Amino acid sequence: MSYELIIDKDSKGEKIALLQDQKLIELQQNKSSKKFNVGDIYLGTVRKIMPNLNAAFVDIGHGKDAFLHYHDLGPNIRSLINLTSSTLQGAWKKSELDNFNLSPETTKTGKISEVVKKGMKLMVQIEKEPISKKGPRISAELSLAGKYFIIIPFGDTVTVSKKIGSSEERKRLKTLTHSIKPSKFTVICRTAAKNKAVKDLHQDLTQIFSKWAVMIESLTQAENRDKIYEESDKSILLLTDLLSYELKQIVTNDKVIYQKVKHFLQESKKNNALKNLKLHKGKETLFSSFKVHRQIQVLFGKKVPFGQGGYLIIEHTEAMHVIDVNSGNQKVSSDSSEVVTPLEINIEATKEIARQLRLRDMGGIIVIDYIDLKISEEKKILFENLKEAMSNDRAQHTILPMTKFGLVQITRQRVRPELNINTNAACPSCNGSGKIENTSQLIEDIEDTLIHLLQNQNQKKLNLLVHPVIKSYFTKGVISRQIQWFLSYRRWVKIKISSDFGLLEFKIFDSNEDEIKIQS
């Protein structure tokens, strides 16, 4: 499979598209003014303790207070509280934790009221962005990520990604990381660290700790609601996750992003990807050049086509998402070899469903209504195909086997608002309201305007541009309205049509094809 990463920058922000075999599979939009991104760290103030929820609400500057559950405090919350207060008071100014006295860890079954108090200042990290009417979900277990490592303060362990299967490589990474990591920090080795040289690993760890040092320095002068750490560019973060992909092309239209990506790839020793990095300079927009806009229009509607005539209907409710699989114009039978079987349609639909979940970043509960399958073995085959189709989805998800009613349930993690793009155009006649004025009033207005122009202006000829339905009214009959105007005023009104016009739209032009502005 070949992948292409397209990064389009304009005055409104960044749009990042990931294509797999020229098909859009992931889309991110990041507005320039956007705040409260996943990974950002703020200095917040605890506003309210909710013992019944075992949670607290924290003011970090959003319209709605951020939600902090006890389980998101982390076992070293007392150490974080001490570090925050000591740094704000000027008693602690170092980024190293060698001489920092760690506090006892909390238990998993504790109560938030025993640890966090109202009015307390606390460093917190965005775990889920604000969604709908809910404020951000936050965590007090801070973590900073690089290309190969993730660090968490107040621990002293090293763990290795489960995706690294080799026991020898796991042992090498553990031993190496223990030897280069600073004291009192837990370090997680990411999948991309596999087989990397000591120099590269040490450099990455050094860069992450430099971020930590900058963050502590920012904290010394921070006030409530201040952002003290901001995640890197979204394009760089996405590239970090895609290091294992074979990127055929990385294209951007922005020189600054181009240089950042180039620097990142050079440091990552991704020479193949570096060769494929390009700066777009064509007259055509970047998304149009790669046909991304066209795919967006097709893929974000309520009805999404797949295969040879099948389609999905995607509905969103307050509690869940519902996807209905339809065969469309395909002939379906489980008996004949000349037509497509329900299993074949369902498997084809599964590929598009996996793509849609990732593309729209749909989260929560998703219910899929497949075409009925009678044989239990076919249900198992479909289930395995769905798991395979979603294997590249980086969001955590759980798939339940098909029920006897032909329904499949999926739970999928969502950390940012679902991407919703309106692909429907408002009706030009009613502007989306569903109601239009009486056409008889329109016809009267047109006639009054024309008569006024024919009587009071020295116009040899007038051109009337209207909807096709309105033209038929003015031209019907042996002695039509158009003929009556000519007989009364001895001037011809040519009537033209525009299929783009709404029913209640009209324009009048003079003999030079200049529009005559009509005073309302």
N, C-alpha and C positions, 0 to 999 in steps of 0.2 A: 504494500500500500504506500502511496506517496502523499505527503502532507504539504500544505502551503499555508503560511501565516501571513495575513494581510493586515497591515496597521495603517488606518486612515486617520489623519489628524486634521481638524479644522478649528474654527474659533469656538465651537461648542464643546470640544473635548476630543477624546479618542474613541474610535470604533475598531475593534479587533475581531477579525474573522479567521477561523481555522477551517481549512478545506481538506477533505479526505477524498482523493481521486476526483478532485474538482467539485465535490459536493460539500455544501456548507454543513458543518456538524457542530460548530460552537461559535457564539457571537456574544461579545461583551461591549457594552457602551458605558463609557466613563466620562461624565460631564466635568468640565473644568472646575466648576464651583461645588462639586459634590464633596460632602463630608461624611465622617463616620463609616469609613471603609473597613472591611475585615482586616484585622492585624494592627490597626492604629491604636496607640496607647494614649490615654487621657489621664489627667489628674482630676478626680471626681470627689464629690462630697456626698456622704450617705444622708439621704433625706428622710427615709422611712424604713423601719424594720417591720416585716410582716411575719410574725411567728407562725401563723397558720400555714403559710406557704414555705416556711423555713427559707425565706429570701429577703432581700432588701432592694429598695429603689435608690438609684444613685444619679445625682445631677452631673452630667458631663456636657451640658450645653445644648442638647437636643430639646425639641418642643415637649417630648414625652421623656420622663425619667427612664434611665436604663435599668434593666432587670438583672439582678445578680443573685443566683441561687447558691445555697450552701455548698452543693457539690462542685460549683465552679470557683470556689474559693481556693482550692488546692490545699494540700496538706501543710504547706509552709506559709500560710496566710499571716501567722503571727510575725514571722520574720519579715514579710513584705511590709506589714504595718509599721514595724520598728524602723525599717530602712527608709520608708516614706517620711515618717515624722522626723527622724534624725537628720535626713538630708534637707528637709524644709526648714528646720531650725538651725542649720549650719553646723551641726555636731558631726556630720559625716559627709565627706567630700570626695571620697575615693570610689573608683569604679570596681576595683578589686575587692573581693570578699574574704580574702585570706584571714584577716583579723576581725572580721565581723562575727559577733556572737549569735549563732542561730538559736531561735526559740523552739520549744517543743512542738512537734507536729500535731495537727488536729486529727480526730478520729472520723471515720466515714459516717458515723451515726450521731454526730454532734448537732448542736443547735446554733443557728447563726447569731442569735441574741447573746450568746456567750462569747462571741469573738468580735463581732462588728457592732459599733455603737453609732447612734444618730449624731451627725455633725462631723464624723471622722473623715479625714482626708485619706484618699486611697488611690494608688495607681491601678487602672483597670484597662483591659484590652478588648476591643470589639471582636465578638465571636460571631454574631449575626447582625447584619445591617438592619436599620429600621424597615419594617415591612407593614404596609397598609397603615393602620392606626396604632400599631405597636411601636414602642421605642426600641433602641438597640438591645441585644442580649450581650452581656459582658462577662468576662472572666478575670479573676485576680491571679490566676496562674499564668504569669507572663512568659512569652516565648518569642525568640527572634530567630529568623530563618535565613540561611544562606544557600548556596548551590548544593553543598554536600552535608551540611549539618544544621541541626536546630538546637539552640541552647535554652535551658530553663534554670533560673537562679535558685539557690538555696538547696541544691541536691549535690550528689557526688557520684552518680552512676553513669554508665555508658550503655546504651542500647543500640541495636542494629536493626534496620528495616527487615521485616519478615520476607520481603521479596528477594533478598540476597540469600540464596539457598546454600551456597558453598560453605561448609563448616570451617574450612581453612581461611576463606576470605573474611568470614565473620570474626574469627579469632584474631586475624591480622588487624582488622579495623578497631576491635575493642582494645587490643594491646597498644596500638599506635595512638588512638585517641586519648587513652588514659595518660600517655606520656606527654602529650602536648596541651591538654586542656588545663585551664586555670582551676584553682581549688574552689570548692563549694558551688559548682555549676554542673547540672545534669546535661549530658550531650546525647542527642539522637543522631545516628548516622543514617542519612537518606540513601535511597536506592542508587542515586547518581554517584555516590562515593565508591561504588564497586570498582576495584582494580585501579583506583586513582593513585598517582604518585604521592609520596610523603610531602613533597614541596607544595603541590596543589592543595592538599588537605589542610596543611598548616596555614597556607595563605588564606583559605576560606574561613577558617576558624578565627584567624586574626582580624579579618574584616568584620565578622559578626560581633566580636568583642569591641571593636572600635565603635560600632553602632550603640552598644550597651553603654560605653563611656560617654558618648554624645548625649544619650538619653538621661543619664545621671546628672550630667552638667546642666541640661535643660531643666531638670527637676529643681535644682538649687534656686532658680529664679522664677519658677512656675507659680501661677495663681490658679484658683479653681476654674475648671472647664478648659484649661489650656491643653492643647495637643502637644505631648512631649516626644512622641515618636510617630513617624509616618512611614507606612510601607513603601517600597520602591515602586517605580513605574509599573503599571499593570502589564505592559508588554514584556518587561523583564521578568516579572513574577510568572507569567504564563510560559515564557521560554524556559524558566527553571524547571517547571513541571514537564516540559516537552523535550528535555535533553536526550531522552532515550528514543525519541521519534526520529525517523529519517526525513528531515525537512528538505523538500525539493526546492522550495523558494521561500524567502522571507522578504517581503516587499513593503516599503513604507513611502509615503509622500512627504515626510517631515525630516529635515536634515539633522535636527537635534536627536530625534529618536534613532535615526540611522547610525549616528555616532555612538550612542549609548549601547545599541544592540551590537554594533561592531566590537566595541570594547568588551562587552560581556562574552561574546563568542571567542574572542582572542584569549581571554582569561580562562575560559572553559576548555580551551584546546579543541573546539569543534570546528576544525578546518574545513570539513565538507560543507557545513552549514554556512560558514563564513564566505565561501566561494559563491554561494547561492543568495547572498544578501544583496538586494538591489534598491536603488532610490528611484522612485517613479517620477518621471518628468513629462509624461505625455499630456496632451490636451484633454483627453478623456479622463474623467474622475477615476480614482483607483478602484472603488467598488464596482463601477460600471465596467471597467476594463476586465475584471475577473468575473463579471456576471453575478456579483453578490447581490446587488439590488434586485435583480430579477428573481433570484432564489428567495429572497426575503418576502417578496410579494406573494409568492406561491406557498411558502412554508409557514407563514404566521397567520393564515386565515383559519376560520372555523373548520373548513373542509380542506383536507390535505390529501392530494393524490399519491398513489404508490403503484408500482408494478404496471401491469397492462390493463388499466381501467379501474382498479380498486381504489378506495379512498377511506380516510379516517375522518370521523366527526369528533372534534375535541371540544368538550364543554368544561367550564370552570364554575364550581359552586363555592360557597363559603367554607365548606368542610373538606372538599376533595376535588380531584380532577377525574373526569370520566372520558374514556376513549372508546368509541364504537367502531368496529371493523366492518366494512361493507365491501361486497364483491363487485359492486358497480355493474358495468355492462358485460362482465365475464360470465360465461355459462358454467355453472357449478354442478358437479355430480360426483358422487363417491364410487360410481359404477363404471362409467365409460372412460376409456383412455383418450378420447378425442376432446374432452373438456377438462378444465382445471378442477382439482379437488379442493375441499374446504381446508385441508391441512396445508396445501401449497399456498393458498391465499393467506392463511394465518401466518405462515413462516415469512412470506414476503412483507406482510404488514408489520411483523415484529421488528424487522430492520429499520423501518421508518419510525416506529414507536420509540425505539432506543435512541434514534437520532433526535426526535422531537423532545424527549425528556431532557437531553443534554443541551439542545439548542435553546430551548425556552427556559432552562433551569427550573423545571417544574419540581416542586417539593411537596412533602406531606404524604397524603394518601392518594394513590392513583389506582383507579379501577378500570380494567380493560375488558370490554365485552367482545370476545372473539366469536367468529362463526362457529356454530355448534359442531362439536366432534363427538361421535358416538363411541369410538374405540379408545379404551384407556391407554393403549400403547401410543396412539397418536397424540394424546394429551401429554404424555411423558416426553415425546419427541419435541413438541412445541415448547414445553417448559425448558428443556435443555437449550433449544435455539434462542429463547429469550435471555437466558443466563449468558450465553455466548455473545449475543448482540450487545449486552450491557457490560461486558467484561472490561471494556476500555473507559467506562464512565468513572471519573475520579471522585464523584460524590458517593458517600456511603449509602448503600441501598440494600433492601431485603425484598426478595421475590417469593411469594407464596404459591404453591401448586394450584392448578386450576380446580375450581369447585365443580360440583355436579351441574351447576347452572351455566357453566362455560365462562365464568368470571375469573380473572387473575388479579390479585391485589399486590401492589408494590408500595413500599414506603421508601422515600428518597429524601436525603438530607438537603436542606436548602439554607444557604448562609447569606443570600442576598435576595432582593425582591425579584420575583419572576419577571423575565423579559417579555413584555407585552407590546407588540407593534400592531397598530391598527392599519389593516390593509383595505378597509372598506372606505369608499368615497361617499360623502354625504350627497343625497339626492339634490340636484340643482334646483328642482321645483319647490321643494319644501324645506331645504337646508337641514334635512335630517329630522324634522319635527313630525313627519307623517301626515301633515295637513297642508292643503293648498287653498288659496283664495278661489272664489268662483270665477271661471273663465269669462263669464259674461261681462264682469267688471273690467277685465283686461281688454276685451274687444272694444268696449266703450272708450277706454282710455286711449287705445291706439287710434280709433276713429277720430276722437276729439283732437288729438295731437296732429294727425294728418290734415284734418280740415283747417286747423289753425295755420299750418305751414302753407297749405295750398292757397288760402285766402290772403294771407298777409306777407308772404315772402315771394320774391321773384325767382322761384325755383322752376326751371324748365322740366326737371325730372327728379323724382324721389325714389330711393331704394329702401324697401322695408325688409329687415332681416328678422325672421321669427322661427319658432318651432314648427315642424311639419304639420302638426295637427291644426295649428292656428292658420297656416296658409290655406289648408283645405277649406276652412270656414269662409275665408275671404274670396275664394275662387270658385266655390261651388255654384251651380245653377247656370242657366242660359244668360241671364243678366245678373252677373255676380256683383258683390260689393266693389270689387276692383273696377268693373265696367261702370258702375254707378258713379264712382269718384271721377272717372274720366269724362263722363257725360255732363256732370255738374260743373267741373272746374277746368276741363280741357287740358288737363295735365295727367301724364301717365305715371302711375305708381308701380314700379317693378317690385314684385315680391320674391324674395330669396329665402331659402331655408338653411338652418344650421342644426345638425343632429346633436351638436354639443350643447345647444341651448336648453334650458329648462322650459317647462310649459309656459311659465309666466314671464319669460325674458323676451325683450325685443329691442332693436336698435334701428335708427333711421339715418340714412346717408344721403348726401346731395349728389349732384351729377358728377362731381369730381371724386366721388367715393370718400369724402370726408364726413366723419360722423357728426351729426347735428345733436348737440347736447340738449337734452330735454329738461326744462326746469320743473322741479317737483312742486 
